[in-house]
Amino acid sequence: MPPAISTQFPDVLDARFARIFDEQFKQLPDRIPAIYGTPSTMGPQKQDVRFSDVGAFGDVPEFTGTVDYDDVYEQYDYTFTHKEYAAGFQIQRKLFDDDLHGIMDAKPQGMSTAYQRTRQKHAAQPFNLAFSVDSTWQAGGDGVALCSNSHTTRSPGVSTATGFDNLVTAAFSAVSLAAARIQFRGYRGDRGERLSNVPDTIIHPPDLYMEVFEVTQSAGKPDTALNNRNVHEGAYRNIDWEYLTDANNWFLVDMAQMKQFLYWLDRIQKEFAMVEDFDTIIGKWRLYARYSLGWRGWRWALGAQVT
């Protein structure tokens, strides 16, 4: 893009204007710390980061005189590839010097706002693309979407007919939430064993705010004349996320498990630099960052792809 020059912004040079407003909109909250985790041990990071899972032990058998030695089975590998992000802004020296309202002086800071917005959009991508295979930053796993009825295991002889499905299609309601919780509690590990994952958070778009609030905050059963207690009351934390793009899809998650298996990896934190071109006297500002994100394992989530 060409630089901003004085002829393009005559108002900021005009003393008759008492005030000129710039970027007065309130920014949306940063959801990354609440939703994403960072691995506790990180080796040297270069182009990518790799993870691998090892399965669990089976049940302990009765001792009959000789110890039975069990095997554990390697599961799936995951590779997170960092991507670079950069933006720049150019300002004519004359415009910068003569700006009477400080607009151009503050304008490079707007790149930080744009960067924050970009990160929030990227943070929502694993949920917006939860029902398809997304390879933007990550590769590996069992080869299916985050929320799928076709998850597999590399442990031999384990049936995946039950407990390997984290996809539903029902619209959000008290009944569908109860069914989703039962399905979530029935997840199986790599050896087909029952797990202790318990969903405690609903992630949803603003379009479902009223429905989620009524189902999770009502003392009695919603939309009925009965005085039965509502089993969902106070049982879930609700995350109303503006960057979820589908008005009907919703997600049930185990928050502690999500932060353990959904990663945000900052390879290079955002950095700013400025230089003035010697010949053209154009000031150039730039922002640069490098990061990746993605998930390892699927048992922390259940997704509703509402049809």
C-alpha positions in Angstrom: 0.0 0.0 0.0 1.2 3.5 -0.7 2.1 5.8 2.3 -0.5 8.1 3.9 0.2 11.6 2.7 -1.1 15.0 3.7 -3.4 15.4 0.7 -5.3 12.3 1.7 -6.0 13.5 5.3 -6.7 17.3 5.1 -8.9 17.2 8.2 -6.1 16.3 10.5 -4.2 19.4 9.3 -7.2 21.7 9.8 -7.2 23.6 13.0 -11.0 24.3 12.6 -11.8 20.7 13.7 -12.0 20.6 17.5 -11.6 16.8 17.6 -11.2 13.9 15.3 -12.1 10.5 16.5 -10.0 7.4 15.7 -10.7 3.8 16.6 -13.2 4.5 19.3 -14.7 1.0 19.3 -14.3 -1.2 22.4 -12.3 -4.2 21.6 -13.6 -7.8 22.2 -12.0 -9.7 25.1 -9.0 -11.9 24.7 -10.2 -15.5 24.9 -6.9 -17.2 24.4 -5.7 -17.4 28.1 -9.1 -18.8 29.1 -9.3 -21.5 26.5 -5.8 -22.4 25.4 -3.0 -24.0 27.4 0.8 -24.1 26.8 2.8 -27.3 27.2 4.6 -27.3 30.6 7.8 -28.5 29.0 8.9 -27.1 25.6 12.1 -28.2 23.9 14.0 -25.9 21.5 11.4 -24.4 19.1 12.4 -23.9 15.5 10.1 -24.3 12.5 7.7 -26.7 14.2 6.8 -28.5 17.4 6.0 -32.2 17.6 4.0 -34.2 20.2 3.4 -37.9 20.6 0.9 -39.8 22.8 1.5 -43.0 24.6 -1.5 -45.1 25.7 -2.6 -46.3 29.1 -2.2 -49.6 30.9 -5.1 -52.1 30.9 -6.8 -53.4 34.0 -4.7 -55.1 36.7 -5.3 -58.9 36.7 -5.5 -61.2 39.6 -2.1 -62.4 40.8 -1.8 -66.1 40.2 1.8 -66.7 41.2 3.5 -64.8 38.3 3.3 -61.1 37.5 1.6 -60.4 34.2 3.5 -57.7 32.3 1.4 -55.2 30.3 2.2 -53.2 27.2 1.4 -49.6 26.4 0.9 -48.6 22.8 2.1 -45.5 21.0 -0.8 -43.4 19.8 -0.7 -40.6 17.3 1.9 -37.9 16.5 1.1 -34.2 16.1 3.1 -31.5 14.4 2.5 -27.8 14.9 4.0 -25.6 12.3 4.5 -21.9 13.1 3.3 -19.3 10.6 4.5 -15.8 10.2 2.3 -12.7 10.5 3.3 -9.2 9.6 1.7 -5.8 8.8 3.1 -2.4 8.0 2.0 1.2 7.8 3.7 4.1 6.0 3.3 7.8 6.8 4.7 10.9 5.0 6.9 12.9 7.3 5.1 16.1 6.5 1.7 14.6 7.4 3.2 13.2 10.7 4.7 16.6 11.6 1.7 18.8 10.7 -1.1 16.6 12.2 -2.8 18.8 14.7 -4.9 16.1 16.4 -2.3 13.3 17.0 -4.1 10.9 14.7 -1.1 9.9 12.7 1.1 9.6 15.7 -1.3 7.1 17.2 -2.1 5.2 14.0 0.8 2.7 14.1 -0.6 1.6 17.4 -3.7 0.5 15.6 -1.6 -2.4 14.2 -1.6 -3.9 17.7 -5.4 -3.7 17.8 -5.6 -5.4 14.4 -3.1 -8.1 15.6 -5.2 -8.8 18.7 -8.3 -9.2 16.5 -6.5 -11.5 14.2 -5.4 -13.7 17.1 -9.0 -14.0 18.3 -10.2 -15.1 14.9 -7.5 -17.7 14.7 -8.2 -18.9 18.3 -11.8 -19.6 17.2 -10.7 -21.6 14.2 -10.5 -25.1 15.9 -14.1 -24.7 16.8 -15.3 -23.1 13.5 -13.6 -25.9 11.6 -14.2 -28.6 14.3 -16.2 -30.8 11.8 -13.6 -30.9 9.1 -9.9 -31.7 8.9 -8.0 -28.4 9.4 -4.3 -28.4 8.5 -3.6 -24.6 8.9 -1.1 -25.1 11.7 -1.2 -28.7 12.6 -0.9 -32.2 11.1 -1.2 -35.7 12.4 -3.6 -37.3 14.9 -6.1 -40.0 13.8 -6.8 -38.3 10.5 -10.4 -37.1 11.2 -11.9 -33.9 12.4 -11.7 -32.7 16.0 -15.4 -33.6 16.4 -16.1 -36.8 14.6 -17.9 -40.2 15.0 -14.9 -41.9 13.4 -12.1 -41.6 16.0 -9.7 -44.6 16.2 -7.0 -46.0 18.5 -3.7 -47.7 17.7 -4.1 -50.1 20.6 -4.8 -53.6 19.1 -8.1 -55.4 19.6 -10.1 -52.4 20.9 -13.6 -51.8 19.6 -14.4 -48.2 18.7 -18.1 -48.8 18.4 -18.7 -47.2 21.7 -17.0 -44.2 23.4 -15.1 -42.9 20.3 -17.8 -40.5 19.1 -17.8 -36.8 20.0 -20.1 -35.5 17.4 -23.8 -34.7 17.7 -26.3 -32.8 15.5 -29.0 -31.7 17.9 -29.9 -28.1 18.4 -29.2 -26.7 21.9 -31.8 -27.5 24.5 -32.1 -28.9 28.0 -32.8 -32.4 26.5 -29.9 -32.3 24.0 -27.5 -31.0 26.7 -28.4 -33.9 28.9 -27.9 -36.4 26.1 -24.5 -34.7 25.2 -23.3 -35.0 28.8 -24.2 -38.7 28.9 -22.3 -39.2 25.6 -19.3 -37.2 26.9 -19.2 -39.2 30.2 -19.1 -42.4 28.1 -15.8 -41.6 26.3 -13.3 -44.4 26.2 -9.5 -44.3 26.3 -7.1 -46.0 23.9 -7.6 -49.3 25.6 -11.4 -49.0 25.6 -11.5 -48.2 29.3 -13.9 -45.7 30.9 -12.5 -42.2 31.6 -13.2 -39.6 34.3 -13.7 -36.6 31.9 -16.6 -34.4 33.1 -17.9 -31.6 30.9 -18.2 -28.3 32.8 -18.2 -25.6 30.1 -20.5 -24.7 27.2 -18.9 -22.7 24.3 -21.5 -21.1 22.1 -22.1 -18.2 19.7 -24.0 -15.0 20.9 -27.0 -16.2 18.9 -27.6 -18.9 21.6 -27.1 -16.7 24.6 -30.7 -16.8 25.7 -31.2 -20.5 25.2 -27.9 -21.4 27.1 -28.7 -18.9 29.9 -32.2 -20.3 30.4 -31.1 -23.9 30.4 -28.2 -23.4 32.7 -29.5 -20.8 35.1 -33.2 -21.7 35.6 -34.1 -23.3 39.0 -36.9 -25.3 37.4 -37.1 -27.1 34.1 -37.2 -24.5 31.3 -40.3 -24.1 29.1 -42.5 -26.4 31.2 -45.2 -25.7 33.8 -43.7 -28.4 36.1 -41.8 -27.4 39.3 -39.2 -30.1 38.7 -35.6 -29.0 39.6 -33.4 -28.2 36.7 -30.4 -30.6 36.7 -28.3 -28.1 34.6 -28.7 -25.2 37.0 -25.2 -23.9 37.9 -23.5 -26.9 36.4 -21.8 -25.2 33.5 -19.6 -22.2 32.8 -20.9 -20.5 29.7 -18.5 -18.9 27.2 -20.3 -16.6 24.7 -17.8 -16.3 21.9 -18.3 -13.6 19.2 -15.9 -15.2 16.8 -17.9 -18.5 16.4 -19.2 -18.2 12.9 -22.1 -20.6 12.9 -25.2 -19.4 14.7 -26.4 -22.8 15.8 -23.3 -25.0 16.5 -22.3 -25.4 20.2 -19.6 -27.2 22.1 -19.4 -29.0 25.5 -15.9 -29.2 27.0 -14.0 -30.3 30.1 -12.2 -27.0 30.8 -9.2 -28.6 32.6 -8.7 -31.1 29.8 -9.1 -28.5 27.1 -6.3 -26.4 28.5 -4.2 -29.5 28.7 -4.8 -30.5 25.1 -5.6 -27.3 23.2 -2.4 -25.4 22.6 -1.4 -21.9 21.6 2.4 -21.7 20.9 4.0 -18.3 20.5 7.3 -18.8 18.7 7.9 -15.0 18.4 5.8 -12.6 20.5 4.6 -9.5 18.6 7.4 -7.1 18.0 7.4 -3.6 16.4 10.0 -1.7 14.4 10.2 1.7 12.7 12.5 3.2 10.1 12.5 6.3 8.0 13.5 6.0 4.4 16.4 8.3 3.7 15.5 9.5 0.2 11.7 9.7 0.4 11.4 10.7 4.0 8.6 8.2 4.5 8.2 6.7 8.0 7.6 2.9 8.0 6.2 0.9 10.9 5.9 -2.8 11.0 4.5 -5.5 13.2 5.8 -9.1 13.2 4.9 -12.3 15.0 5.1 -16.0 14.6 2.9 -18.7 16.2 0.9 -21.9 15.8 -2.1 -23.4 17.5 -4.1 -26.6 17.5 -5.2 -29.6 19.5 -3.8 -32.9 20.6 -6.4 -35.6 21.4 -10.2 -35.1 21.2 -11.6 -36.3 24.5 -11.9 -32.8 26.0 -14.7 -31.8 23.6 -18.0 -32.6 22.1 -19.3 -30.6 19.2 -22.8 -30.1 17.9 -23.0 -29.6 14.2 -26.6 -28.6 14.1 -28.4 -29.6 10.9 
